Amino acid sequence: MTLPPLHEDLVFHGPMSSSRADLLVRSLGRLAGQHVVDLGCGWAELLLRTVTAGASGHGVDLDAEAIAHGRKLASERGLTDRVTLEVGDAGAWSGKADVLIVNGSTQVFGGDPLTHTANALEAGRRFLRPGGRLLLGEGFWEREPTAAQLAAMPVPLEQYGTVAELVDLAMEHGYRLLWLSQANQDEWDEFESAHAVARERWLLAHPEDTEVRQRADQQREWRLKGWRGVLGMVYLTLVLPA
Ligand SMILES: C[S@@+](CC[C@H](N)C(=O)[O-])C[C@H]1O[C@@H](n2cnc3c(N)ncnc32)[C@H](O)[C@@H]1O
């Protein structure tokens, strides 16, 4: 079974529109001469936009197919002299950056899921130069899930807090908040629908594939009875004062 890669139906591997991505790149301030590192970059669309804005970039992801697609995009845009994309464990990366992006990928640092957000904030403290910015895309509860919603999805209540709690955690780690933006329902629906359509197209061509049918049915249940309208995604542009 080989489902088509997600980048055939999505610009970003997350609930993010192009206009929101451009806004987030602007929120990072002047990028000329700055080095941006994206941990868990996927096919690196967001990183490539910072490079287009003048930065140099480095991205790491375990997914070799996504990295190959990112390299192709970099080549098509004439950016290969300023960006490198690496297949590897982003949790093992170390170095210095002016901007660190951890977008929908706090899991790259491993460990208990309840520590993932703090791990990303701590990584920023290790890797960012003074005055550096952390662009953090992280989940939060838009509203408290009901018992029925919690029972219908594989996400424990303790996994996320409110946006205010997330920002408080960032402050406790020494950051200041430059910009805050959150995915809207259209962005979520586009993201989720792209996953669904890949499976449904496959099933139309391979109706006997019970494994994909079960996965498609399970994802639809998780989405519609669990997290839709309840689980949010917030993008924080944080600065680590010098
Ligand atoms: C939801 S996607 C987000 C991708 C990207 N940040 C974006 O916004 O398009 C999460 C990504 O994390 C990557 N990932 C998960 N664990 C990883 C690890 N230990 N090292 C590198 N990448 C990892 C996955 O392969 C996937 O591409």
The ligand as an ORCA input file, in Angstrom:
! r2SCAN-3c Opt
* xyz 0 1
  C       2.843     17.619     11.533
  S       4.346     17.415     10.651
  C       4.896     19.106     10.588
  C       5.874     19.334      9.466
  C       6.345     20.780      9.285
  N       6.857     21.353     10.524
  C       5.257     21.647      8.695
  O       4.702     22.466      9.405
  O       4.938     21.457      7.508
  C       5.469     16.684     11.840
  C       6.801     16.316     11.214
  O       7.702     15.884     12.253
  C       8.518     14.872     11.689
  N       9.170     14.145     12.781
  C       8.604     13.440     13.798
  N       9.555     12.969     14.634
  C      10.750     13.391     14.140
  C      12.107     13.270     14.557
  N      12.444     12.601     15.674
  N      13.066     13.863     13.809
  C      12.746     14.540     12.681
  N      11.500     14.696     12.234
  C      10.511     14.139     12.951
  C       7.565     14.065     10.837
  O       8.251     13.289      9.876
  C       6.723     15.185     10.214
  O       7.269     15.619      8.993
*
